C-alpha cells in the first residue's frame, strides 16, 4: 500500500507516516528547523535528487507542515522559499526524540552532532513523557489504551 493511502487510517501513527514517512521527509524538516528555506539549500545539505525533493516539499506544503512563499532575486525567475508553519514547528520534539534515540542506541565515536539546550538556562534538554502538571513520567509508567470503539491503538 502506498504510504499516502494511510491518511484515512484510524491509527494516528499511520496517518502521521502518510505525511512524514517517505524517505528524506524528516531530514527536510530537520533542515527547516535548522534554518534552511530554499530549495537549493535543502538539496545541497541533504544530497537529495531534485525531483524527490520537489515531491517531498509539495507534500509538506499540502499538509500544512511548510508554507511556500515566492521570492525573486534581481534578474532571475521567481522561486520559492519554504518556512515551517505552527504545525511544522511542533515536529521539533519528534526530531529531538529521533536524535535522542540515535545518540543513545546508534552513537558515533565523536559524540552527538548537535546538542539541544534550554535558551533560558543553557542546560541540556531531552524529550520525555510529561503529564498535565508538567511532571516527567518514566516510559515504563506509560500505558497505551485504545480509545472507545478502537481495537488496535498506538
N, C-alpha and C positions, 0 to 999 in steps of 0.2 A: 504494500500500500504506500503510495507516495506520501511523504511526511505532511504536505499541505492538507491532505484529506483528514488529518487528525483534528482539524479545527472544530468539528462538530462532536467530538468525543465528550462523554460525560466526565472523563478524567482530566483534571486541570493540568497535570503534568504533560499529558499528551497534547492538550491544546497549546500549552506553552512551547512545547517542542515543535509544533506546527509552524511557529514563527521563528524560534531560536535554534532549532535542532540541526539545521543544514550546516555542512562544513563551512567554516570561515565566519559564520554569523556572529558568534560570541566574541571572536577576535576583532571583528569590526566594531562591536560595541565597546570592547576594551580600548581600542584606539580612539574612539569618540570620547570616552571618559578621560583619556589622556590628552585631549585637545585637538585631535585630528578632525578636520571638517571637509577637506577637499578630496575629490576622487583620487587625484594623483598621490596625495599623502597616504591614503589608505593602501593604494596599490604598491607604492614604494615600501612602506613599512611592513606590509604583510607578504608581498610577493605573489599576490593572488592574480589570476588571469582577469583581464578587463571585463569579459562577458560574465564571468561568475560574480565579480564584484558588483557590476551593474544590476544583476538579478537580485543579489542579496540586499543591496541598498534599496531597490524598489520594494521588496517585501517589507523591510523595516519602515519605510515611509508609509506604505499601505496599512501597516498595523500600528501606526502611531508611536513607534519607538524613536524614529527620527523625523525631522521635518526638513524639507528641501527648500532652499532659498536661492534665487538666481543672483549671480554677480557677473560683472564684466570688467575685465582689465582693458585698458586703453588699446585699441587696435585689434582686439581679439573677439571671438564669438562669445556669446553668453554661455556661462557654465553654471553649475550648481554647487552650493556648499550644503553640508548636512550637519544638523545640530540635534542633540538629544532633546526629546520632549520630557515632560514630567514623568511619563510612563517609562521612557528610556532611562532616565536618571535613577529610577528605582532598581534598575538592574545592577547598580554598583554593588549592592550586597551579594548578588548572585555571582558576579565576577570575583568579588572578595572571597566568597566561600570556595569557589573553584581554585583560586590561588592558594588559599589556606590549605586545602586538601592536597594540592600538588606539592606544596612545600613540605608537608608532613609525610606524605606517602611516596612521593617521587622526587626526593630532594636532589639538588645539584651540589657538587663538591664546593662550589663557590658560594653557596648560600642563596637566599631568595634574590630575585632580580629587582623586586620592589618591596617596600615595607609600608604599610598603612599606619598613620599616626593621627591622633586627635589634633585638630587645629588649635583647640584651646589649651590643651595641656602638653602637647608634643609627645604624649605617651603612646605606646603601641596599642592598637585595637585589633580585635578579632571578631569573627562572625559567630553568633551563638543564638540559641533559642532564648527568648525573653518573654516573660508573662506580662499581663496587662498592667502590672505595677512597676515594671521595669526590672524585675529580679531575673537573673540568669537561671535557666533550668538546665540541668545536665541532660545530655542526649538520652541516657537510659531511663529518664523520668518523663519522657515524651511519648504519649500514646497516639496511635493513628486510628481514628474511629470513623467509620463510614457514616456519611450523612443519611438522614432518614430516606429510605427508598433506594439507597445505593448498596450494591453488594460488594464491589471491589474499590475500596478507597485508597488513595495515596496522598 
